[in-house]
Amino acid sequence: MRIGLICPYSLTIPGGVQGQVLGLAKTLRSLGHYVRVLGPCDGPPPDTGVTPLGMSIPTTANGSVAPIAPDVPCALRTIRALRDEQFDILHLHEPLAPGPTLTSLFLAQGPMLGTFHAAGKSLAYDLLKGPVRWLRNRLDHAVAVSEDAAKMAQSALGGEYEILFNGVEIDRCVSAEPWPKEGPTVFFVGRHEPRKGLSVLLDAMSYLPSDVQLWVASDGPETAQLKAQVAGDHRVKWLGRISEEEKLARTKGADIFCAPSLRGESFGVVLLEGMACGTPVVASDIPGYSKVASGGEDAALVPAGDSQILASAIEKIIRNPDQAEKWSNRGIKRADFFSMQRLAEIYLNTYKDILS
């Protein structure tokens, strides 16, 4: 089967949707299928199976910044790639995001499946209800990665949505070598913006013992402000942007993976990566996370925005090896359920149903 996976976001910039697209492509190839990923790239393509469609433009969306490519050159490259590749089926991720997915939805003639990732609110959906509803009907099948994502899409676009999970590449997590550390260590990775809750975690550090370290990866619009918040606290290590390999190594080396997000998370794949690495997870009790963590059975979930309770949960795990082992074992089992291998097999069956 010739499968085209289309991503609206720059494949050279780390992101949840980009990671899902590249991981799914890799797994589908391992199952014996021809897979090509089409998407913007702001540097060398991250994989030999990627067709770059041009540079991205940072655009504000859902409380974050999306690196999309809504320009005419990208549209022309998309049209050329679709013509040259002659895919049996197209899989569009965020089908209505401006750029190659929207271009494909307008112009592609073959079977199409769409996966909706975002949760919350979309100004584009609200302003263009008539046209986007028509475009939604061009999809042969629609998937949403969570109930929240399905609710957002359905309220704006109508139609039915199959709820499918985001996948985690278990083998990459298992094979990662733990990053060396000095003393109890908490790891955070995510864009430095309000909805990710990093300021809450930094505040929680003031309630934690002096031997507890914090690794902070990535960057964003709040980086300077957040650094000023903990100026002089040498326990906080600012790592900047790191590779996927280093991210997994630090996740596996840390005592706790912390995701203190406040809102806007449709699916907690970062929690699953932490679980797959065997690292206890402490996260906010928000809808996108509580469903992944089985309502708190596979990770410690705390009220979003409460730094004191967050600190208490972190210290309880760090100081209690039995508790840490419990969360670790439960997390590993939970992550297995969301493996990328299983997700790819489900999608393959859906592709076959559409084509038949």
C-alpha positions in Angstrom: 0.0 0.0 0.0 1.2 3.5 -0.9 0.4 5.7 2.1 0.9 9.5 2.2 1.0 11.1 5.7 0.6 14.9 5.6 1.6 17.1 8.5 0.8 20.9 8.6 3.5 21.7 11.1 7.3 22.0 10.5 8.8 18.5 10.8 12.1 19.9 12.0 10.6 21.6 15.0 9.7 19.3 17.9 6.0 18.9 18.5 3.3 16.4 19.4 1.7 16.1 16.0 5.0 16.0 14.2 6.2 13.2 16.5 3.1 11.2 15.9 3.4 11.6 12.1 7.0 10.5 12.0 6.6 7.7 14.5 3.5 6.3 12.6 5.4 6.5 9.3 8.3 4.6 10.7 6.1 1.9 12.1 4.0 1.5 9.0 7.2 1.0 7.0 8.3 -1.7 9.4 5.0 -3.4 8.6 6.0 -3.6 4.9 4.2 -0.5 3.4 5.5 2.4 1.3 5.1 5.5 3.3 6.0 9.1 2.5 5.6 12.1 4.9 4.8 15.5 3.4 5.3 18.6 5.5 7.1 21.9 5.9 10.8 21.7 7.0 13.0 24.5 8.3 16.2 22.6 7.8 17.3 19.2 6.5 14.4 16.7 6.6 14.5 14.6 9.8 14.0 11.4 7.9 14.8 10.0 4.4 11.1 9.3 3.9 10.1 13.0 4.2 9.3 15.3 1.3 10.0 18.9 2.4 7.4 21.4 1.3 9.2 24.6 2.3 9.7 26.8 5.3 7.1 27.4 8.0 5.7 30.7 9.5 5.2 30.8 13.3 1.5 31.4 13.9 -0.4 31.8 17.2 -2.9 29.0 17.7 -4.6 27.5 20.8 -2.5 29.4 23.3 0.7 28.3 21.5 2.7 28.9 18.3 2.2 26.6 15.3 4.9 26.5 12.6 2.7 26.2 9.6 3.2 26.9 5.9 0.1 28.5 4.4 1.9 30.1 1.4 1.5 29.5 -2.3 4.9 27.8 -2.9 4.0 25.2 -0.3 0.7 24.6 -1.9 2.3 24.1 -5.3 4.9 21.7 -3.9 2.1 19.7 -2.2 0.2 19.4 -5.5 3.3 18.3 -7.3 4.1 15.7 -4.6 0.5 14.3 -4.7 0.7 14.0 -8.5 4.1 12.3 -8.5 3.5 9.9 -5.6 0.1 8.5 -6.7 -0.8 7.4 -3.1 -3.4 4.8 -2.6 -4.6 6.7 0.5 -3.8 10.0 2.2 -3.8 10.4 6.0 -4.1 14.1 6.9 -3.2 15.2 10.4 -5.1 18.3 11.5 -6.9 18.3 8.1 -8.1 21.9 8.3 -4.8 23.6 9.4 -3.7 26.1 6.8 -1.0 24.6 4.6 -0.5 21.1 2.9 -3.3 19.3 4.7 -5.9 21.9 3.7 -4.5 22.0 0.2 -4.8 18.2 0.0 -8.3 18.3 1.3 -9.3 20.8 -1.4 -7.6 19.1 -4.3 -6.7 15.5 -3.7 -8.9 13.0 -5.6 -8.2 9.7 -3.8 -9.4 8.3 -0.5 -8.6 10.4 2.6 -8.6 9.9 6.3 -8.2 12.8 8.8 -6.9 12.8 12.3 -7.9 15.7 14.5 -5.5 16.4 17.4 -6.4 19.9 18.8 -8.7 20.4 21.8 -10.2 23.7 23.0 -11.3 26.3 20.5 -10.5 27.3 16.9 -11.2 30.8 15.6 -10.9 29.4 12.0 -13.6 26.8 12.7 -15.9 29.5 14.1 -15.4 32.0 11.3 -15.6 29.5 8.4 -18.3 27.1 9.6 -19.9 26.7 6.2 -16.8 26.1 4.1 -15.0 23.9 6.7 -18.1 21.7 7.1 -18.1 21.1 3.4 -14.4 20.2 3.5 -14.9 17.9 6.5 -17.3 15.9 4.3 -14.5 15.2 1.8 -12.9 12.9 4.3 -13.8 9.2 4.0 -13.2 8.7 7.7 -12.4 11.0 10.6 -10.5 10.2 13.8 -10.0 12.3 16.9 -7.2 11.6 19.4 -9.4 12.2 22.5 -13.0 12.9 23.4 -12.1 16.6 23.9 -10.6 16.7 20.4 -13.7 15.0 19.0 -16.0 17.5 20.9 -14.1 20.5 19.4 -14.3 19.2 15.9 -17.9 18.0 16.1 -19.2 21.3 17.5 -17.6 23.2 14.7 -17.7 20.8 11.8 -20.4 18.2 12.6 -19.9 14.6 11.6 -18.8 11.4 13.4 -15.4 10.8 14.8 -13.7 7.6 15.9 -11.7 8.1 19.1 -8.2 6.7 18.7 -5.2 7.3 21.0 -1.8 8.8 20.2 1.0 6.2 20.1 4.3 6.0 21.9 7.3 4.3 20.4 8.0 1.8 23.2 11.2 0.4 21.7 12.9 3.8 21.6 12.0 4.4 25.3 13.1 1.0 26.4 16.5 1.2 24.6 17.3 4.7 25.8 20.4 4.9 28.1 19.6 6.8 31.4 21.2 10.3 31.5 23.6 10.6 34.5 22.4 12.8 37.4 23.6 14.1 40.7 20.9 13.5 43.4 17.1 13.4 43.1 16.1 14.9 39.7 12.8 16.1 38.2 12.6 16.5 34.4 10.3 18.9 32.5 10.1 19.3 28.7 7.7 21.5 26.8 7.3 24.9 25.3 7.8 27.7 27.7 4.4 29.2 27.5 1.6 29.8 30.2 -0.5 26.7 29.4 2.4 24.3 30.1 2.5 25.3 33.7 6.3 25.5 34.1 6.0 28.5 36.4 4.0 26.3 38.8 6.8 23.7 38.8 9.4 26.4 39.4 7.4 27.7 42.3 7.1 24.2 43.6 10.9 24.0 43.8 10.9 26.5 46.7 9.0 23.8 48.7 11.4 21.0 47.9 14.6 20.0 49.7 17.9 21.5 48.6 19.2 18.3 47.1 16.4 18.1 44.5 17.4 19.2 41.0 15.2 20.2 38.1 16.1 19.7 34.4 14.2 22.1 32.1 14.3 21.4 28.4 13.1 23.5 25.4 12.4 27.3 25.3 9.6 29.7 24.4 8.2 33.2 24.9 8.4 32.9 28.7 11.9 31.6 29.0 13.5 34.9 30.2 10.7 35.6 32.6 10.9 32.1 34.1 14.7 32.2 34.5 14.3 35.4 36.4 11.7 33.7 38.6 14.3 31.3 39.9 17.4 33.4 39.5 20.1 32.2 41.8 18.7 28.7 42.3 21.4 26.6 40.9 19.3 23.4 41.3 17.5 24.4 38.1 19.4 23.4 34.9 18.2 25.2 31.7 18.9 22.8 28.8 17.4 24.7 25.9 16.2 22.6 22.9 17.4 19.1 23.0 17.3 16.1 20.6 14.7 13.4 20.9 17.4 11.0 21.9 18.5 13.3 24.8 14.9 13.8 25.8 14.3 10.1 26.2 17.7 9.6 27.9 16.9 12.4 30.4 13.4 11.1 30.9 14.8 7.6 31.8 17.6 9.1 34.0 15.3 11.3 36.0 13.5 10.2 39.2 10.3 12.0 38.1 8.9 13.2 34.8 6.7 16.2 35.5 4.0 17.6 33.3 2.3 20.5 35.2 0.2 21.8 32.2 -2.8 24.0 33.0 -5.0 23.5 30.0 -5.1 22.8 26.2 -3.8 19.3 26.2 -5.9 17.0 24.1 -3.8 13.8 24.8 -0.9 13.3 27.2 1.6 11.5 24.9 4.4 13.0 27.0 3.1 11.2 30.0 3.2 7.9 28.0 6.8 8.5 27.1 7.7 9.0 30.7 5.8 5.8 31.6 7.4 3.8 28.8 10.8 4.9 30.1 9.9 3.5 33.5 10.0 6.9 35.2 7.3 7.8 37.7 5.1 10.6 36.3 3.6 13.5 38.2 1.1 15.6 36.2 -1.8 17.9 36.4 -5.3 16.4 36.7 -6.7 17.9 33.5 -8.9 16.0 31.0 -6.2 15.3 28.4 -4.0 13.7 31.1 -6.4 12.0 33.4 -7.7 9.7 30.7 -4.2 8.6 29.7 -3.3 8.0 33.3 -6.5 6.1 34.1 -7.7 8.7 36.5 -4.6 8.7 38.5 -3.9 4.9 38.7 -0.8 5.0 36.6 0.6 8.4 37.5 0.3 10.9 40.3 -2.2 13.5 39.3 -2.5 16.8 41.2 -4.7 19.9 40.9 -3.5 22.1 38.1 -1.8 25.3 39.3 -1.2 24.3 42.9 2.6 24.4 43.4 2.5 23.2 47.1 0.5 20.1 46.3 2.8 19.5 43.3 5.8 19.7 45.5 4.3 17.4 48.0 3.6 14.7 45.3 7.1 15.0 44.0 8.8 14.7 47.4 6.6 11.8 48.4 7.8 9.8 45.4 11.5 10.9 45.7 11.6 9.9 49.4 9.6 6.7 49.0 11.3 4.1 46.8 8.3 1.7 47.1 6.0 4.4 45.9 8.3 5.2 43.0 8.5 1.5 42.0 4.7 1.3 42.1 4.2 4.2 39.7 7.0 2.9 37.5 5.5 -0.6 37.1 2.0 0.7 36.6 3.2 3.2 34.1 5.1 0.7 32.0 2.0 -1.5 31.7 -0.2 1.5 30.8 2.2 2.7 28.1 2.2 -0.8 26.4 -1.5 -0.3 25.7 -0.8 2.9 23.7 2.1 1.5 21.6 2.7 2.9 18.2 2.7 -0.6 16.8 -0.8 -1.2 18.0 -1.9 2.2 16.7 -0.4 1.5 13.3 -2.2 -1.8 13.0 -5.5 -0.1 13.8 -4.9 2.6 11.2 -3.9 -0.1 8.6 -7.2 -1.9 9.1 -9.0 1.4 8.6 -7.1 2.2 5.4 -8.1 -1.2 4.1 -11.7 -0.7 5.0 -11.7 2.7 3.2 -10.1 1.3 0.1 -12.5 -1.6 -0.1 
